[in-house]
Amino acid sequence: MTRVGTTQTPDGRRLEVSHVLSVPATDAWDALIDTTRWPDWSPLITGVEATDRRLRPGTTGRVRIPGAWLPFRITECTSRRWTWRVLGIPATGHRVDDLGSDRCRVAVELPRYATGYVPVCLRALETLESLLEDDEQAVA
């Protein structure tokens, strides 16, 4: 189930794009915090250079998008939610909600001014789902 709506976050009221996946929450979380996997599921990111492979508060680096490298800094990274600043501007938040029985909801939280980014988030969530399902099949 895919959903686009608004939600209250620790960063205030934001748009939320979410999708329910049939994979364990730990697998989805691992893919979101492993910077080497970002180009696998993000439709815009083609490269990453980061101080840490796995995100933690204060991780810095840069992401390559078509035509530019953009600096980033992780501002929060808790048990299953992380946020960042890109070019010094508050950007998306990423969250995984455990739904039990090898199911989870992955949500991307957007500043309210970023409605044009919703289709990119939907594509990212679909790609993440395919990637994780392929990983599950490879293990089986």
N, C-alpha and C positions, 0 to 999 in steps of 0.2 A: 504494500500500500504506500503510495506516494502522497505527500501532503505539502501544501504551501499555505502558510498562515502567519500569524504574529504570536509572539510569546514574550514573557517577561524573563529576562536573563540577569545574571549578576552585573551585566553591562547596560542594563536598562531594556526598554522595549525594542525588540528586533523582529525582523522578518525571519521565518524559519522554513527551510526546505528540508524535508525529511523523507526517509524511505525505510521500510521494514525489510530486512534481509534474513534469509534462512541460513545464517551462520552464527557461531558463537560470538558473543560480544568481545571476547578477548582477541579473536582473529581480526575483527573490524578495527578495534583499537590499535592493534599492532600495525596494521596497514596505514592508519592515519598518522601515527607518530614516527614511523620509519621514513626519514627524508629521502632515502634512496628509492622508495616506492612511489613518491608523489608523481613523477612523470608517467607512471603506469596507469594512474586513475584520473589525473587532472587533465582536462582538455586544453588547458593553457600552459601548464608548466612543462618545459622541455628539458630542464636541467636544474640541479640544486647543488650548491656548495654551502655546507653548514658546519658549525663548530662541533655539533653532536649528530651522530646518525639517528639516535632516538631522542625525541624532543624532551626537554626539561625546561623549567623556568629560566629565562635568560639566554637560551640558545639563540645564536645569531647566524646570519649568513645572507645568501642571496639566491633568488630564483630567476631562472631564465624563462622569459615568455617571448613570443615572436617579436624580434627587433630590439630587445633590451634585457639587461640584468637589473633586478630590483632588490634592494636590501630589505631584510626582514629581521624582526626580533620577536621571540615568543614572550608574551606578557603574562600568560598564565598556563599552567599545565598541571591539572589535578588528576584525580583517579580516572576520569573518563571525559574530560573536557579540556580543550586547549584553545587559546586565542593568540592572535599575533597582530603586529603592526607591520605594514608594508609601506616603504617610503616614509615611515614615521606616522602614517595615518592608520587609525584603528580599522582593521579589516575583519575578516570572517572569524567566527568561532566554530569549533568542530566538537561534536558530542556524540557519545555512544550510550544508549540506554539498553540495559540488559532486559530482555523480555522473557528469559527462561527458555528451556527446551530448544537450545541451539537457534534462537531467534534474537534479533536485536534491531533497534532503530538507530540509524545514523542520521544526525541532524547537522545542517550547516546553518549557522546564525549569521544574518547579514544586517549591517546598519540599514536603517529604513530608507536612506537615500540610494541604496544599491539595488533597486528593483530590476534594473537591466541585467544584473548578474544572475538572476534566478534561473534562466535557461542553462547557463554554464554549470550551476550547482546541480541541476537535475541530471545533466549529462554525466557529471562527475560521479554522482551516486549510482547511476546505472552502470557505469564502467567499473566502479568499485565492486558492485554486486557480481558482475561477470568475472572479475579478477579473483574474488574470494571463492566463488563457486568452482572456478577452474582449479584453484589451490586445493579445495576440498576433494575434488575428483582425483587429483594427482596423488593425494595421500591414500585414498581408498583402494 
